[in-house]
Amino acid sequence: MAHWSFFLLLVSVPLGSAVKTEEFMWGMRTATSSTTFGTCEKIEFTVMNGTKGGMGTPPYFMRAWEKGGSVKTQLLGDDPSNLTWTVTSPAGSELFLNIIDSDDGTGGTDPTLFTVDDGVNSGCVTDDSEDSDFTIKSNLSSTSTLSACGFWGIRLKGGVPPYQLSFTQLDSWGLTNVTTSGEDDAYTFVNNADPGQMMIASAVDADGNVAYGNPTVMTSKDYSSASCGSLASSSGNGTVLDAQAAAEAAARDAKTRTTIIGLVVGLGVPLILAILGFIYWWRRRRASPKTQSGEVELFIPPTDVVSPYMVQRPSSQLKQPAEESSTSLPSTMAGNPSRLSWYGYQNQASATTLPSPSPSGASARPSRLSWYGYQNGGSNTSVPPALTREEEEGDDIPTFQHSDAGPVPPPYVPSPTVVPASTLSLEANARASDDTKPHRRNRTP
């Protein structure tokens, strides 16, 4: 099947431009599905009647647009049914193919982007990249997408103005030729071309020199047939246009920086303050007194007095055997530690010291001091009368301990307000009438 061109390029163009539409149709004489040519390979074409019924004006020319390269125009012949083209582009080139007639009429651009590989011969190849003092480039890369009514900036360097620029697309019925004004070396193309197709631009100077570096771009697929209004393509001075573009870019960057700074100040500062507040609270909390479980607290003595019991003095200080020297509280003292504790408190307040242990070997008896403290509990006497020497002999010094054999830690006795003397007096009077009365021993002051 032959390759045919079917698509028309419609663009807004300035003064000195012309839109070339399809004048005829063309295709390969030998049906092929290949999209690759070898270097110096010869390809045959034919020209047929177009939609307007004409076949153009011989002779015919092949215009091969190299993507990122130059444009090579080659004579094909006068016979519409026997036209031959030789591939002179270097290997690796990607080509837009378009056939024109002697009146610059066009048969359109093929929809295929052809590729050149190494052929059996490369002697016919011309590489224009070595003579690149005249160049063409754009502000967009070949992978960029040009939006509908967007601006495609073309810049020319070198050559002799004015310049003629040509624009075409794959699968296009025509091409657009425009001429710059005076010394202008730039051109701004407003995109109202067909959507979703690759577009290419080329340039020729006033002396017929072809620029190198044909730029390409993809047109957006979301473009509608709506007009771009008052927007129109135009030429201009590249230096001025570049300065304007730089100023616009700087303004956009400044706006972006302002937005970023606003976000940082609006969100970052409160966040930093919150972090600092948390650190301050955490440090204060660590420095505060510990009150949780497991932490050291002040010792609070128990409210109840532990019942003491009498222990034996060391055997080295007694003459009698150890089993005979053990003493205990009188039966009347059992269960009444408060009286003993009260006496100890009163005796401590009166600076009265306990008597020294007796060196004699008298048998151990209950401490008279503790016995007196018990018997005298009902009186108002805070300090007991002094014991005679005879009465002290044979007595042991009582030692009070906890039931766990530990010493009684002071202060372990309640204050007089806890166990008032009136209460002790009542208890003493109550016991005065019981059977313990014969056990009292009257003392003469």
C-alpha positions in Angstrom: 0.0 0.0 0.0 1.3 3.4 -0.9 1.8 6.2 1.7 -0.6 9.1 1.3 -0.9 12.5 3.0 -4.3 13.6 4.3 -4.0 16.4 6.9 -4.1 20.2 6.5 -2.1 22.6 8.8 -4.1 25.7 9.8 -2.1 28.5 11.6 -2.3 32.2 12.3 0.5 33.9 10.4 1.9 37.4 10.1 2.7 39.6 7.0 4.9 38.0 4.4 3.5 34.5 5.1 1.7 32.0 3.0 -0.2 28.9 3.7 0.4 26.2 1.1 -2.5 23.6 0.8 -2.6 20.3 -0.9 -2.3 20.6 -4.7 -1.8 17.0 -5.5 -1.2 13.6 -3.9 1.9 11.4 -3.8 3.1 8.0 -2.7 5.7 5.3 -3.1 5.6 3.3 -6.3 6.4 0.1 -4.5 4.0 -0.8 -1.6 5.9 -1.2 1.6 5.2 -1.0 5.3 8.8 -0.3 6.2 9.6 3.0 7.9 13.4 2.7 7.6 15.7 3.7 4.7 19.3 2.8 4.2 21.9 5.5 3.4 22.1 6.2 -0.3 19.1 4.0 -1.0 17.0 5.0 -4.0 13.2 5.2 -3.5 10.6 5.7 -6.3 7.5 7.9 -6.0 4.5 8.8 -8.1 2.3 11.9 -8.2 -1.5 11.7 -8.7 -4.4 14.0 -8.9 -5.3 15.8 -5.7 -8.7 16.8 -4.3 -8.6 19.9 -6.5 -8.2 17.7 -9.6 -4.6 18.9 -10.4 -1.2 17.2 -10.4 0.9 20.3 -9.7 3.5 21.8 -12.0 6.6 19.8 -12.8 9.4 19.4 -11.9 8.9 17.9 -8.5 11.2 18.1 -5.4 11.6 16.0 -2.3 12.0 18.1 0.9 13.4 15.9 3.7 13.2 17.7 7.1 15.7 16.2 9.5 14.6 16.3 13.1 17.3 18.3 14.9 19.2 18.7 11.7 18.7 20.5 8.4 16.4 20.4 5.5 17.6 18.7 2.3 15.7 19.6 -0.9 16.4 17.2 -3.8 15.1 17.1 -7.5 12.9 14.1 -8.2 12.1 14.6 -11.9 9.5 15.8 -14.3 7.5 12.5 -14.9 4.8 12.3 -12.3 4.8 8.5 -12.6 8.6 8.0 -12.4 10.1 10.1 -9.6 13.3 8.9 -7.8 14.7 10.0 -4.5 18.2 9.2 -3.0 18.6 9.1 0.8 21.5 11.6 1.6 20.8 12.1 5.3 23.3 10.5 7.7 22.4 7.3 9.5 20.3 7.9 12.7 18.4 10.8 11.1 14.6 11.0 11.6 12.8 12.5 8.6 9.6 14.4 7.8 9.0 13.8 4.0 7.2 16.4 1.9 7.0 16.6 -2.0 6.6 20.1 -3.6 6.3 21.2 -7.2 8.0 24.0 -9.1 5.4 26.6 -7.9 6.1 25.6 -4.3 2.8 23.8 -4.3 2.7 20.9 -1.8 1.3 17.4 -1.8 1.4 17.4 2.1 3.6 15.7 4.7 3.5 11.9 5.2 2.1 10.7 8.6 5.2 8.5 9.2 8.4 9.7 10.9 11.0 7.8 8.8 14.4 6.6 10.2 17.7 6.3 8.3 20.0 3.3 8.9 23.4 2.4 7.6 23.1 1.3 4.0 25.4 -0.6 1.6 26.8 2.8 0.5 27.4 6.1 2.3 29.3 8.1 -0.3 26.3 10.3 -1.1 25.6 11.3 2.6 26.0 15.0 3.4 26.2 16.0 7.1 25.5 19.6 7.6 26.3 19.6 11.3 29.9 20.6 10.4 28.7 23.9 9.0 26.5 25.0 11.8 27.3 28.8 12.0 23.6 29.4 11.1 21.3 27.7 13.6 17.7 27.5 14.6 16.4 26.5 18.1 13.3 26.9 20.2 12.4 27.6 23.9 10.8 24.1 24.2 12.4 20.7 24.1 11.4 18.0 21.6 9.6 16.1 24.4 7.6 19.2 25.4 3.9 19.6 24.7 2.7 22.9 23.2 -0.8 23.8 24.6 -3.5 25.2 22.4 -2.9 28.9 21.7 0.4 28.5 23.5 3.6 30.3 22.4 6.4 28.5 20.6 9.5 30.7 20.6 12.0 30.3 17.7 15.4 31.9 17.8 17.8 32.3 14.8 21.6 32.8 15.1 23.8 33.6 12.1 22.8 33.8 8.5 21.6 36.9 6.7 18.2 38.4 7.6 15.4 38.5 6.7 14.7 34.8 7.2 12.0 32.5 5.8 10.6 30.0 8.3 8.6 26.9 7.4 6.3 24.9 9.8 4.7 21.6 9.1 3.3 18.5 11.0 3.2 14.8 10.4 0.1 13.7 8.5 -0.5 17.3 7.3 -2.0 18.4 4.0 0.1 21.5 3.8 2.8 23.7 5.3 3.2 27.3 6.4 5.9 29.7 5.2 6.6 33.0 7.0 9.2 35.7 6.6 10.6 37.8 9.4 10.7 41.6 9.3 13.9 43.6 8.9 16.6 42.5 11.3 14.4 40.4 13.5 16.0 37.1 14.5 13.1 35.6 16.5 9.7 34.4 15.8 6.8 33.6 18.2 4.4 31.0 16.9 0.9 30.9 18.3 -0.3 27.3 18.3 -3.7 26.8 16.6 -2.3 23.7 14.7 -4.0 20.3 14.8 -3.8 18.5 18.1 -1.7 15.5 19.0 0.8 15.7 16.2 4.6 16.4 16.1 5.4 19.7 14.5 8.8 20.9 13.0 10.2 24.2 12.1 13.0 25.1 9.6 14.7 28.4 8.3 16.5 29.7 5.3 18.3 33.1 5.2 18.3 35.7 2.5 21.2 34.0 0.7 19.5 30.6 0.6 21.5 29.1 3.4 19.6 26.5 5.4 19.7 26.7 9.2 20.8 23.6 11.3 18.9 22.2 14.3 15.3 22.0 13.2 13.3 22.0 16.5 10.2 19.8 17.1 7.4 19.9 19.6 4.2 17.9 20.2 0.9 19.8 20.1 -1.6 19.2 22.9 -4.3 16.6 22.4 -7.0 18.6 24.2 -7.1 21.4 21.6 -10.4 22.3 20.1 -11.1 24.1 16.8 -11.8 27.4 18.6 -10.0 30.4 17.5 -7.2 32.0 19.6 -8.8 35.4 19.3 -6.5 38.3 18.9 -3.4 36.2 19.5 -1.2 36.1 16.3 2.2 34.8 15.4 4.9 37.5 14.9 8.6 38.1 14.5 10.7 40.2 16.9 14.1 41.0 18.3 15.5 38.0 20.1 17.5 40.0 22.7 14.4 42.0 23.7 12.1 39.0 23.8 14.7 37.0 25.9 14.9 39.9 28.4 11.1 40.0 28.7 11.0 36.2 29.2 13.7 36.4 31.9 11.7 39.2 33.7 8.5 37.1 33.6 10.4 34.1 34.9 11.9 36.1 37.7 8.5 37.4 38.7 7.1 33.9 38.8 10.1 32.7 40.9 9.6 35.7 43.3 5.9 34.8 43.6 6.8 31.2 44.3 9.4 32.2 47.0 6.8 34.5 48.6 4.3 31.7 48.7 6.9 29.3 50.2 8.0 31.9 52.8 4.4 32.5 53.8 3.8 28.8 54.3 7.0 28.5 56.4 6.1 31.5 58.6 2.5 30.5 58.9 3.1 26.9 59.7 6.7 26.6 60.8 6.8 29.3 63.5 3.8 27.9 65.5 5.3 24.5 65.2 8.6 25.6 66.6 6.9 27.4 69.4 4.9 24.3 70.2 8.1 22.2 70.3 9.8 24.8 72.6 6.8 24.8 74.9 6.8 21.1 75.2 10.5 21.0 76.0 10.0 23.6 78.7 7.1 21.7 80.2 9.0 18.4 80.1 12.1 19.9 81.8 9.9 21.5 84.5 8.2 18.2 85.1 11.5 16.4 85.5 12.7 19.0 88.0 9.5 18.8 90.1 9.4 16.7 93.4 8.8 13.0 92.8 5.6 11.7 94.2 4.9 8.7 92.1 5.0 5.1 93.2 8.5 3.8 94.1 9.9 7.3 94.9 11.4 8.3 98.2 9.0 9.8 100.8 9.3 11.0 104.4 9.0 8.3 107.1 5.7 8.5 109.0 5.7 6.4 112.1 2.7 4.1 112.8 -0.1 5.3 115.0 -0.1 2.2 117.2 2.6 1.4 119.6 4.2 -2.1 119.2 4.1 -4.1 122.4 7.6 -4.4 123.8 8.9 -7.4 125.7 11.7 -7.8 128.2 15.0 -9.4 127.1 17.7 -10.9 129.3 20.8 -8.9 130.1 24.1 -10.4 128.9 25.2 -13.2 131.1 28.6 -11.5 131.6 26.9 -8.8 133.7 24.9 -11.2 135.9 25.9 -13.6 138.7 23.0 -15.9 138.5 22.6 -18.4 135.7 21.1 -17.2 132.4 17.9 -19.2 132.8 17.3 -17.6 136.3 18.0 -14.0 135.1 15.3 -13.8 132.4 12.5 -11.5 133.4 9.2 -10.5 131.9 6.7 -7.9 132.5 4.2 -8.5 135.3 0.9 -10.0 134.3 -0.8 -6.7 135.1 1.3 -5.1 132.4 0.3 -7.4 129.7 -1.7 -5.7 127.0 -1.1 -2.3 128.5 1.9 -0.9 126.6 0.4 2.6 126.8 1.2 2.9 130.6 4.7 1.8 130.1 5.1 4.2 127.1 3.5 7.0 129.1 5.9 6.5 132.0 8.8 6.5 129.6 7.6 9.8 128.2 7.1 11.4 131.6 10.4 10.1 132.9 12.2 11.4 129.8 10.6 14.8 130.4 11.8 14.9 134.0 15.4 14.1 133.0 15.3 11.0 135.4 17.7 8.3 134.3 17.1 4.6 134.7 19.0 3.0 137.6 22.3 1.1 136.9 22.1 -2.6 136.7 22.8 -4.3 140.0 26.0 -6.1 140.4 24.6 -8.4 142.9 23.5 -11.9 142.2 20.0 -11.4 143.4 17.4 -13.3 141.5 15.9 -11.5 138.5 12.7 -9.7 139.3 10.4 -7.6 137.2 11.6 -4.1 136.9 10.3 -2.0 139.7 10.5 1.0 137.6 8.2 -0.6 135.0 6.1 -2.1 137.9 5.8 1.3 139.5 4.9 3.0 136.3 2.1 0.5 136.0 0.9 0.8 139.6 1.3 4.6 139.8 -0.6 5.1 136.5 -3.6 6.5 138.4 -1.8 9.2 140.3 -0.9 12.7 139.1 2.8 12.1 139.9 4.8 12.7 136.7 8.1 11.5 138.2 8.3 8.4 140.6 10.0 8.8 144.0 13.7 7.9 144.1 14.4 4.3 144.9 16.5 3.4 147.8 19.8 1.6 147.3 18.4 -1.5 149.0 15.5 -1.5 146.6 17.7 -1.1 143.6 19.8 -4.1 144.4 19.0 -7.2 142.5 17.0 -5.3 139.8 17.9 -5.6 136.1 17.7 -2.7 133.6 14.8 -3.4 131.4 15.4 -3.3 127.6 12.5 -2.9 125.3 12.5 -4.2 121.8 10.1 -4.9 119.0 8.9 -8.4 118.6 11.3 -8.7 115.6 14.2 -8.1 118.0 14.9 -4.6 116.7 15.3 -1.6 119.0 12.3 0.8 119.5 13.1 3.8 117.4 12.3 7.2 119.0 9.9 8.8 119.1 7.7 5.7 119.3 5.4 6.9 122.1 2.4 9.0 121.6 2.3 12.5 123.0 0.2 13.1 126.2 -2.5 14.6 123.9 -2.9 11.2 122.2 -3.1 9.3 125.5 -4.4 11.8 128.0 -3.6 11.4 131.7 -7.3 11.4 132.5 -7.8 8.2 130.5 -4.9 6.5 132.3 -6.3 7.7 135.7 -9.7 6.2 134.9 -8.1 2.9 133.9 -6.0 2.9 137.1 -9.0 3.5 139.3 -10.9 0.8 137.6 -8.1 -1.7 138.3 -7.7 -0.5 142.0 -10.7 -2.5 143.0 -9.7 -5.7 141.4 -7.6 -8.5 142.9 -4.3 -6.8 142.1 -4.7 -4.4 145.1 -2.8 -6.6 147.6 0.2 -6.4 145.3 0.6 -2.6 145.9 3.6 -1.6 148.0 3.2 1.7 149.9 6.1 4.0 149.7 6.9 6.7 152.1 8.0 9.8 150.3 
